[in-house]
């Protein structure tokens, strides 16, 4: 039952025109726009869809107050695979179907999801070889010159979860998602079985001081060809007046050690969450061995102005292989409520949020 990745990310927003302008500036190709909705389609076939609050096509009840990603639609490789997933989900949660065959349900953590058969498109990328002092495959030629950033794929989505271990295990149990990495006490990275990107979804622990006490959207990441495209996108968004809160938190353009990915976050209008340009991530298959990390070590490889908690000589080089999942046990929940947060995790502030 192979899930191929995010087919559609469905947003509920108050100011449709402002959000449409944001995504257009961000580089998403407009498929259609009207007074009631806007749809953007990427090269992979993935879509970002905007509806006004109260639109009947949004999940009800609303999973969290305000603007944000209200439903994630996962693409499935075949009708047979869709039936297998639907049957498995129905053993634990209520499942309904649209006239077009899309399956919908709400996960135990409060996340609305959908699944539909998806003919994912192959993506053609263009990146320049990288020269080094001892190896120069780009000989007698310039790097590629780009005019603007063009996101190709939806690489992953991120949500706050009141039970992040349980959220992952629900996805694993019914949709075959793979355990990739655990940022201990912070969240679990998981890969859809039909993709190779480091992660398709990341659940962030609601027990953290920076987190709400309920399910909520945090950010969505888009695959770019290289660091040049990320930098170009960052410059364009800044020039067009979009706020970049990360300049005061995780250092603007930087790299995550846990996934190797170069990133740049930009705040969406209406406090809807963040959009991330994402390049040079690790690509994995089922030979990958999951790892457990200290969150300070896994978050940032380099950054020009990261919060103090992520800098200094006392950052532990703490990474261990975790195929047996022993790292889950201190954070596993058997019922509602918040676990106490102690040690360095308790020191996380709002300025540290993007560095997670």
RASUL-V885802 format. One record per run of one state. SS is the DSSP state (2 for helix, 1 for strand, 0 for the rest). FROM is the first residue (numbers start at 1). TO is the last residue. If there is no record, write none. Layout:
BEGIN
ss from to
SS FROM TO
SS FROM TO
END
This chain:
BEGIN
ss from to
0 1 2
1 3 13
0 14 15
2 16 26
0 27 29
1 30 33
0 34 36
1 37 41
0 42 46
1 47 52
0 53 67
1 68 76
0 77 78
2 79 89
0 90 95
1 96 97
0 98 102
1 103 106
0 107 111
1 112 117
0 118 131
1 132 132
0 133 134
1 135 135
0 136 152
1 153 161
0 162 163
2 164 175
0 176 177
1 178 183
0 184 186
1 187 191
0 192 196
1 197 197
0 198 200
1 201 205
0 206 215
1 216 223
0 224 226
2 227 239
0 240 244
2 245 248
0 249 253
1 254 255
0 256 261
1 262 267
0 268 268
2 269 271
0 272 273
1 274 279
0 280 282
1 283 283
0 284 290
1 291 293
0 294 294
2 295 299
0 300 301
1 302 302
0 303 307
2 308 310
0 311 318
1 319 321
0 322 325
2 326 331
0 332 342
2 343 347
0 348 349
2 350 355
0 356 356
END
